Amino acid sequence: MATDQTHEHAHAHEPEDTDARVRRRLRELRVARGLTLAAVAERAGMAVSTLSRLESGGRRMALDHLPALARALDVTVDELLAVRIQPDPRIRSAPRTRSGTTYWELTNDPAASGLRAYKMRIGAEKNEPQPLRTHAGHDWVYVLRGRLRLILGDDDLVLEPGEAAEFSCWTPHWLGSVDGPVELIAIFGPQGERLHIRE
């Protein structure tokens, strides 16, 4: 005799109905484009409350909703109805080297948080402090191998493997190596990424 758990497991693998799929796609596309419910409702020529109920399942999706919603999201009706294909989650980024440091990007899509993660390798030659810099946001670092020198305002610190640091980037700072190359994971906000990597 099938248990409730077995029944629930089987139910989880039932095909998603069209209404549920369109609701999910509607939200996915709206969020991916950074649009509010109000913005999409205005583009589609419908009340925000109507769009909210359509997204949440409080109102059944009708065929005449689809063209307006597709136009509002800048997709075709077929794309709105399409079964979502799971994107490849693996991240393949070419290393880039700047001022003695090599960066491997570890973030595919930072749109939701605005943060980007990097693996960094700071060369042994980068061991003499350069002018300290400031910018908005916070930096976070975790040392994988080697010893990291972190100058933070008046503090001159050495981080060993397995140690992490988080600091306000309004404090003047500099990262370098001690006694050979150092590898670390770093998380930067948009301003930190621009200053550390792109400028």
N, C-alpha and C positions, 0 to 999 in steps of 0.2 A: 504494500500500500504506500503510495507516495506521501511523503511528509510535506508540511507547509513550506519547509526550507527548500525541498526539491521543487515544489511548485513555483516558489519565488525565483529560484535559479533559472528555471525554464522560462518564466515570464521576462526575466532580464534580457533574454536573447531573442525575444519576439521582435519582428521588424518595427521600426519606428513609423507611426502613421504620418500621413502627409501634413496634417495640421500641426502636429508636434514638431516635425522637421522644419516647417516654415517658421514657426515661432522661434526655434533655436537659431536658425539661420538669420532671422531678422535681428535678433539680439547680437549675434556674433558679428555681423556686418556693421551694425550701428556702433558697437564698441570699438571694433577695429578701425573705424573711420573717426573715432573721437567725437561722435555726435550725441547730443542729448536727445531724450524723448521729444522735447519741445521742438528741437531743430528738425527732426525727421517728420514729426506731425505737421509742422508748417509746410515743409516741402511736399508732403503727400496730400495736403489739403484736408486734414482731418483733425479732430480734437485730440489733445494730449491724452485725455482720459480714455479715449477709444483705443489709441495706440498702446497705452499701458495695459489695457485689458487684453488686447490681441497678443502682446508679448507674453503676458503671464498666464494665458489660457482662460481668463475670465470671460472672454468673448470668442466665439467660433470664427475662424478665418473664412471669409467668403471669397469667391473667385474675383469679384470686382474690387477687392482690396489689393490684389497682387500687382496690377500695373502701376498703381500710384505708389506703392511701397518700393517697387523695383526702381522707379524713376527717382524717388527720394534718396535711395542708396546708391544710385548710379550703377545699377547692374541690370541685366535682363531678367525677365520673369523666369526663364530656364535656370539662371544662376541662383535665383532665390529659392527655387524648388529643388535644386540639386542636392544630392547626398554629399555631405562634406567629406573630402578626402583628407585624412590625417597627414599633415606635413611631416617630412623627415625631421626628427628632433635633433639629429646630430649637427654639430656646429663645425663648419670647416672654414677656417679663416687663415689667410696667408699672414705670416709674421711681418711686422714692420719694425724697423730699427730707427731710433732717433736719439741723438746725443748720448751714445753709449748704452742705451737700454733697448731691448727687444720686447715687443708686445704681441701677445696672441689674444685676440678677442674671444671671449667665452659667452657672449650674449647674442642671441639671434634677433630678438625684438624687444628693445627696452622701453617701448612706448608706454606701457602701463605704469612703470615706476620712474622712468627717466634715468635709471641707473644702468651702468655698464660694468661688467666684470672682465678682468684681464688677468692672464698669467704674464708675469714680467720676469725678465732676466737682466739684471744690472751687471754690467761687465766689471772686471777687476780694476779697470782703468778709471772708473768713475768713483774715486775715493777722496777727491778734494772738493770740499763744499763750494758750490756756486752761489750766486746771489739768491737769497730766499725769496719765495713768491707767495702771494696771497690771492685768494679768489673765493667766491661764494661756495657754500655747501660743506660737505664732510667727505673725508677720505677714510677708507678702511683698508688695512693691509694685514696679511697673514704670511709669515715666513715659512717656506718649504725647505729650502736648503741654503747653507751659507749664513752669513751674519749681515744684517741690514743696519745701516747707520741712518738714524732719523734725527735731523735737527729740527726742533719745534720751538720757535721763539728762542728763549735763552737756554733751553734744555738740549743737550747733546746725548742721545740715547743709542744703545745698541740692542737690537732685537735678535734673539737666537731662534733656531728652527722650532716651530710649534708655538711661537709667541705672536700675538696680534696687537694691533693698535688702531684706535679710531680717534680722529681729532677734527676740530673745526679748521676749515681751510682759510678762515680769516686770520689765523695765527701763521706768521711766516714759517715756511717749512721747506725741507730739502731731503731727498732720499738718495742714498749712495751705498757703496759696498765697503766691507771691512775684510781684509785678508783674503781676497779672492771674490769670484762672482757670487751673486746671491739670487735665488729664485723665490718668487712670492706670488700670491694672489692678491689683487687689488680691486676694490670697487670704487668707481668714481661717479659723481654726478656730471651733468653736461658741462659745467664750467671746468671741472677738474680734468675731464677727458680732453677738452679743447686745449688747455694749457699744458698738460703733461705730454700729450701724444700728437696733437695736430698742429700746434704752432711751431 
